[in-house]
Amino acid sequence: MERVQYVDKNIELKFVERGCSLGFACRALGIGAFDVRVFEDGKDKKHEIAHLSGGDERVPMPTVLSNTDNLPEELLADMYHMARCRREMKRVGTDGPHYEGYEKGYKYHRERFLKNWKQHLKAEESRLVEH
């Protein structure tokens, strides 16, 4: 599911990433600056698990404004860049400049994120079993 909302001529992209059931919302804060929120889908409510702010690919680690689940930095960085690239893909359109670069970035960060997300969940599950 993907929803595009225009706020003051700014695209805010909201989507649920398959394979992890997390919701993402990404919007631009200005030229080269982005705001990403990550939500855990629940049956009764949506719980924000991370709020990230940062720049483009030249800034590998965004500023972490909230991280309620204490997720590792590498996972947060991939979440941020995955959402940022997907938003930029929507903004420029398939015929737009740099679309292929954003698509490549999205696929790269998505693959890393999903791999690390699964490892994170296994580690959390093991930690809970031990206690």
Secondary structure, DSSP 8 states (H G I E B T S, - for coil): -EEEEEETTEEEEEEEETTTTEEEEEEEEETTEEEEEEEEE-SS-EEEEEEEEE-STTS-S-EEEEETT---HHHHHHHHHHHHHHHHHHHH-TTSTTHHHHHHHHHHHHHHHHHHHHHHHHHHHHHHHH-
